């Protein structure tokens, strides 16, 4: 199952929350989990969860946690759902949890979003809500590319068990060749992490999918997985938080009229 937990919090500290607090809340999360689970996650290079924060106003934030491993999800939910307060010791701040919302999407329901529609959607908007970057040849990338985005999602999606497991490298190659960035609004942004800052990007892109309908359905499934997994590096530490939405537009017909379409 794919699960998302959102905790809405407020605090009375003097500082305004920033995205980089996500790394501090990762530390909080590890302390909340049983020791054996925390050690297992620490030793696993491909984490089956992502988490990030979004500042809200002067005294609030939303803590988003996505998880797609049923075993880890069960332990994580037991640790997070009952929280009424969260202490960030490094900041001397106590977060008051105002609400906790948990959403669950079964594998079949997730598949149905893309494979049951009469026609597949062919445009997707990805909003990068926290700084995002990719590491290539030892360097942090300041701009996204279709290849970097899909490779990031593919590596995480390949760990999903059940009917939605993706393990075909040829399919990934076809996706990369048939998806284009057709619009973007991006700016650089730094993410503070353990005494140093990583420069990445925030903003958004619109992706357009070409090719056969089955490929477009597969593309939509993989791109939409970003809402659970994030994109890029260090998604467990608060980077790469994403929101994905379908994009619709009004293409002109030959007679000058227009109609709604998602292709």
C-alpha positions as CSV (number, residue, x, y, z in Angstrom):
1,X,0.0,0.0,0.0
2,X,1.0,3.6,-0.6
3,X,0.5,5.9,2.4
4,X,0.8,9.5,3.2
5,X,0.7,11.2,6.7
6,X,0.4,14.9,7.1
7,X,0.8,16.5,10.5
8,X,-0.2,20.2,10.8
9,X,1.7,21.8,13.6
10,X,2.1,25.2,15.3
11,X,4.8,26.5,17.7
12,X,5.6,29.5,19.9
13,X,9.3,29.8,19.0
14,X,10.9,33.0,17.7
15,X,12.1,31.4,14.5
16,X,9.9,30.9,11.4
17,X,10.0,27.3,10.1
18,X,12.1,26.7,7.0
19,X,12.3,23.6,4.7
20,X,15.7,22.7,6.2
21,X,13.9,21.7,9.4
22,X,13.0,18.6,7.6
23,X,16.5,17.2,8.4
24,X,15.8,17.8,12.1
25,X,12.4,16.1,11.9
26,X,14.1,13.1,10.3
27,X,16.2,12.9,13.5
28,X,13.0,13.1,15.5
29,X,11.5,10.3,13.4
30,X,14.4,8.0,14.0
31,X,14.2,8.6,17.8
32,X,10.5,7.7,17.7
33,X,11.0,4.4,15.9
34,X,12.1,1.2,17.6
35,X,15.9,0.9,17.7
36,X,16.0,-2.1,15.4
37,X,13.8,-0.3,12.8
38,X,15.9,2.8,12.9
39,X,19.1,0.7,12.4
40,X,17.5,-1.1,9.5
41,X,16.6,2.2,7.8
42,X,20.0,3.6,8.5
43,X,21.7,0.6,6.8
44,X,19.4,0.6,3.8
45,X,20.7,3.0,1.0
46,X,17.2,3.0,-0.6
47,X,14.8,4.2,2.0
48,X,11.1,3.1,1.6
49,X,9.8,6.4,2.8
50,X,10.2,10.2,2.2
51,X,9.5,13.1,4.5
52,X,9.6,16.9,4.2
53,X,8.1,20.0,5.8
54,X,6.3,23.0,4.3
55,X,6.3,26.3,6.4
56,X,2.9,27.7,7.0
57,X,2.6,31.4,8.1
58,X,4.9,32.6,10.9
59,X,4.2,29.9,13.4
60,X,3.2,26.8,11.6
61,X,4.3,24.0,9.4
62,X,3.1,20.8,7.7
63,X,5.1,17.6,8.1
64,X,4.5,15.3,5.2
65,X,5.6,11.6,5.4
66,X,5.2,9.2,2.4
67,X,5.8,5.4,2.8
68,X,5.4,2.4,0.5
69,X,6.7,-0.5,2.5
70,X,3.9,-2.1,4.5
71,X,6.2,-3.4,7.3
72,X,7.9,0.0,7.8
73,X,4.5,1.8,7.4
74,X,3.0,-0.1,10.3
75,X,5.8,0.8,12.7
76,X,6.0,4.4,11.5
77,X,2.3,5.0,11.8
78,X,2.3,3.6,15.4
79,X,5.1,6.1,16.3
80,X,3.7,9.2,14.5
81,X,-0.1,9.0,14.6
82,X,-0.5,9.5,18.4
83,X,1.8,12.5,18.6
84,X,0.5,15.6,20.4
85,X,3.8,17.4,20.6
86,X,7.1,17.2,18.9
87,X,10.3,18.5,20.4
88,X,13.1,19.9,18.2
89,X,15.9,20.0,20.6
90,X,18.4,21.7,18.3
91,X,16.0,24.7,18.0
92,X,14.6,24.5,21.6
93,X,11.2,24.5,20.0
94,X,8.1,22.4,20.8
95,X,5.7,21.8,17.9
96,X,2.0,21.4,18.9
97,X,0.3,18.9,16.6
98,X,-3.1,20.4,15.6
99,X,-4.2,17.6,13.3
100,X,-2.9,14.3,11.8
101,X,-4.3,13.1,8.5
102,X,-3.5,9.7,7.0
103,X,-4.4,8.7,3.5
104,X,-4.0,5.1,2.1
105,X,-4.0,4.0,-1.5
106,X,-4.0,0.3,-2.3
107,X,-1.9,-1.0,-5.2
108,X,-5.0,-1.7,-7.3
109,X,-6.5,1.7,-6.7
110,X,-3.2,3.4,-7.6
111,X,-3.1,1.4,-10.8
112,X,-6.7,2.2,-11.7
113,X,-5.9,5.9,-11.7
114,X,-3.9,5.4,-14.8
115,X,-5.0,2.2,-16.5
116,X,-8.8,2.4,-16.1
117,X,-9.4,5.8,-17.8
118,X,-10.7,5.7,-21.3
119,X,-7.8,7.9,-22.4
120,X,-4.6,8.5,-20.6
121,X,-3.5,11.9,-19.4
122,X,-0.4,13.2,-21.3
123,X,0.6,16.3,-19.3
124,X,1.7,16.4,-15.7
125,X,2.7,19.3,-13.5
126,X,5.4,18.6,-10.9
127,X,5.9,21.3,-8.2
128,X,9.1,21.0,-6.2
129,X,8.0,22.1,-2.7
130,X,11.4,21.7,-1.0
131,X,14.8,22.1,-2.6
132,X,15.6,19.3,-5.0
133,X,18.8,18.1,-6.7
134,X,20.4,15.1,-8.3
135,X,24.0,13.9,-8.0
136,X,25.8,13.2,-11.3
137,X,29.5,12.6,-11.8
138,X,30.0,13.7,-8.2
139,X,28.3,17.1,-8.7
140,X,24.9,18.4,-7.6
141,X,22.7,19.4,-10.5
142,X,21.1,22.8,-10.5
143,X,18.5,21.9,-13.2
144,X,16.2,18.9,-13.7
145,X,16.0,16.8,-16.8
146,X,13.5,14.1,-17.8
147,X,16.2,11.5,-17.4
148,X,17.2,12.6,-13.9
149,X,13.6,12.8,-12.7
150,X,12.6,9.4,-14.1
151,X,15.7,7.6,-12.9
152,X,15.1,8.9,-9.4
153,X,11.5,7.7,-9.4
154,X,12.4,4.4,-11.2
155,X,14.9,3.4,-8.5
156,X,12.4,3.9,-5.8
157,X,9.5,2.4,-7.7
158,X,11.5,-0.7,-8.4
159,X,11.4,-1.4,-4.6
160,X,7.6,-1.5,-4.5
161,X,6.3,-5.1,-4.2
162,X,3.2,-6.6,-5.8
163,X,1.5,-5.9,-9.1
164,X,3.0,-2.4,-9.6
165,X,6.6,-3.4,-9.5
166,X,8.6,-1.9,-12.4
167,X,11.8,-3.7,-13.3
168,X,12.1,-3.2,-17.1
169,X,15.1,-1.1,-18.1
170,X,13.8,-0.9,-21.7
171,X,10.5,0.6,-20.4
172,X,12.5,3.3,-18.6
173,X,14.5,4.1,-21.8
174,X,11.2,4.4,-23.8
175,X,9.8,6.7,-21.1
176,X,12.8,9.0,-21.2
177,X,12.7,9.2,-25.0
178,X,9.0,10.0,-25.1
179,X,8.7,12.6,-22.3
180,X,9.6,16.3,-22.7
181,X,9.8,19.3,-20.3
182,X,7.6,21.8,-22.2
183,X,7.4,24.5,-19.5
184,X,9.2,25.4,-16.3
185,X,9.5,27.9,-13.5
186,X,12.5,27.3,-11.4
187,X,14.9,29.1,-9.1
188,X,17.9,28.0,-7.0
189,X,17.4,27.3,-3.3
190,X,19.8,26.1,-0.6
191,X,19.1,23.3,1.8
192,X,21.0,23.3,5.1
193,X,22.1,19.8,6.1
194,X,24.5,18.8,8.9
195,X,26.6,22.0,8.8
196,X,26.7,22.6,5.1
197,X,24.3,23.7,2.4
198,X,23.3,21.9,-0.8
199,X,22.2,24.2,-3.6
200,X,19.3,22.8,-5.6
201,X,16.2,24.0,-7.3
202,X,12.5,24.8,-6.5
203,X,9.6,25.7,-8.6
204,X,8.0,23.4,-11.1
205,X,7.9,21.8,-14.6
206,X,5.3,20.5,-16.9
207,X,5.9,17.2,-18.6
208,X,4.4,16.2,-21.9
209,X,4.1,12.5,-22.8
210,X,4.2,11.2,-26.4
211,X,4.0,7.6,-27.7
212,X,1.5,4.8,-27.3
213,X,-1.3,5.0,-24.8
214,X,0.1,2.2,-22.7
215,X,3.4,4.1,-22.4
216,X,1.5,7.2,-21.4
217,X,-0.3,5.3,-18.7
218,X,3.0,3.9,-17.4
219,X,4.4,7.4,-17.4
220,X,1.5,8.8,-15.4
221,X,1.9,6.1,-12.8
222,X,5.6,6.6,-12.4
223,X,5.4,10.5,-12.3
224,X,2.6,10.4,-9.8
225,X,4.6,8.2,-7.5
226,X,6.7,11.3,-6.8
227,X,4.0,12.5,-4.3
228,X,4.9,9.5,-2.1
229,X,8.7,9.1,-2.9
230,X,9.9,12.6,-3.7
231,X,12.4,13.3,-6.4
232,X,16.2,13.4,-6.3
233,X,18.6,12.8,-3.5
234,X,18.1,12.9,0.3
235,X,14.3,12.7,0.2
236,X,14.3,11.0,3.6
237,X,16.1,14.1,5.0
238,X,13.5,16.6,3.7
239,X,14.6,17.4,0.1
240,X,12.7,16.7,-3.1
241,X,9.2,17.0,-1.7
242,X,6.7,17.1,-4.6
243,X,3.1,17.7,-5.6
244,X,1.9,16.2,-8.9
245,X,-1.2,17.2,-10.8
246,X,-2.7,16.5,-14.2
247,X,-2.5,19.3,-16.7
248,X,-5.4,20.0,-19.1
249,X,-5.5,22.4,-21.9
250,X,-7.7,23.5,-24.8
251,X,-6.3,22.6,-28.2
252,X,-7.7,24.5,-31.2
253,X,-9.8,22.5,-33.7
254,X,-9.4,23.0,-37.4
255,X,-12.6,25.0,-37.6
256,X,-11.4,27.5,-35.0
257,X,-13.4,25.9,-32.1
258,X,-11.8,24.4,-29.1
259,X,-12.5,21.5,-26.8
260,X,-11.1,20.1,-23.6
261,X,-8.5,17.4,-23.9
262,X,-5.8,15.9,-21.8
263,X,-3.5,14.7,-24.6
